Amino acid sequence: MALMFLNNKSSIQNKKIMPHIAVTMLPGRSHAAKQDLAERLRDTLIDVLGVEPKYISVSIEDVEMKDWKKSMERVKDEFMIINPQND
């Protein structure tokens, strides 16, 4: 699963930042699980950034394993905050 946090930092002073969380993960999770994840991520933004719920969006994209590497290439290294541990 990959998470990307994007926001418009120019409006932080008035808390009207429009953060969007994009989650990319392998297929197989139910809609209910995705809904729960999206709600928890939204709640975390509310707690950590003090953002009002009406300004938050969350997307979840399923990507097949065969397309994973290509999908992750679109995320620039400078935006990747946490990388998976390779054992």
C-alpha positions as CSV (number, residue, x, y, z in Angstrom):
1,M,0.0,0.0,0.0
2,A,1.3,3.4,-0.9
3,L,0.0,6.6,0.7
4,M,0.5,10.1,-0.7
5,F,-0.4,13.2,1.2
6,L,-1.0,16.3,-0.9
7,N,-2.2,19.7,0.2
8,N,-2.3,23.4,-0.6
9,K,0.0,25.0,1.9
10,S,-0.9,28.6,0.9
11,S,-4.1,28.5,3.0
12,I,-2.7,26.9,6.2
13,Q,-3.3,30.0,8.2
14,N,-7.1,29.8,7.8
15,K,-7.2,26.0,7.9
16,K,-8.8,25.8,4.5
17,I,-6.2,23.6,3.1
18,M,-7.5,21.0,0.8
19,P,-5.6,17.8,1.6
20,H,-6.1,14.8,-0.5
21,I,-4.8,11.4,0.5
22,A,-4.2,8.9,-2.4
23,V,-3.9,5.3,-1.5
24,T,-2.6,2.7,-3.9
25,M,-2.8,-0.9,-3.0
26,L,-3.2,-4.4,-4.4
27,P,-6.8,-5.5,-5.1
28,G,-8.7,-7.8,-2.8
29,R,-10.0,-5.6,0.0
30,S,-13.7,-5.1,0.4
31,H,-15.5,-1.8,-0.1
32,A,-16.2,-1.7,3.6
33,A,-12.5,-2.1,4.5
34,K,-11.7,0.7,2.0
35,Q,-14.4,2.9,3.5
36,D,-13.0,2.3,7.0
37,L,-9.5,3.1,5.9
38,A,-10.6,6.3,4.2
39,E,-12.5,7.4,7.3
40,R,-9.6,6.7,9.6
41,L,-7.2,8.6,7.3
42,R,-9.6,11.5,7.2
43,D,-9.9,11.5,11.0
44,T,-6.1,11.5,11.3
45,L,-5.9,14.6,9.1
46,I,-8.4,16.3,11.3
47,D,-6.5,15.4,14.4
48,V,-3.0,16.2,13.1
49,L,-3.5,19.1,10.8
50,G,-6.7,20.6,12.3
51,V,-8.5,20.5,9.0
52,E,-12.2,20.6,8.7
53,P,-13.7,17.4,7.3
54,K,-15.4,19.3,4.4
55,Y,-11.9,20.0,3.0
56,I,-10.6,16.5,2.9
57,S,-10.7,13.9,0.1
58,V,-9.4,10.4,0.0
59,S,-9.0,8.1,-3.0
60,I,-8.2,4.4,-3.1
61,E,-6.9,2.8,-6.3
62,D,-6.4,-0.9,-6.7
63,V,-3.4,-1.8,-8.8
64,E,-2.6,-5.3,-10.0
65,M,0.8,-6.7,-8.9
66,K,1.9,-6.8,-12.6
67,D,1.4,-3.1,-12.8
68,W,2.7,-2.1,-9.4
69,K,6.2,-1.0,-10.3
70,K,4.9,1.2,-13.2
71,S,2.2,2.6,-10.9
72,M,4.8,3.5,-8.2
73,E,7.0,5.2,-10.8
74,R,4.5,8.1,-11.0
75,V,5.2,8.9,-7.3
76,K,8.4,11.1,-7.2
77,D,11.0,10.1,-4.6
78,E,10.7,13.5,-3.0
79,F,7.1,12.9,-2.2
80,M,7.6,9.4,-0.8
81,I,7.6,9.8,3.0
82,I,7.6,6.2,4.1
83,N,9.1,3.4,2.0
84,P,8.4,-0.3,2.5
85,Q,11.1,-2.3,4.4
86,N,12.8,-4.8,2.0
87,D,13.9,-7.9,3.9
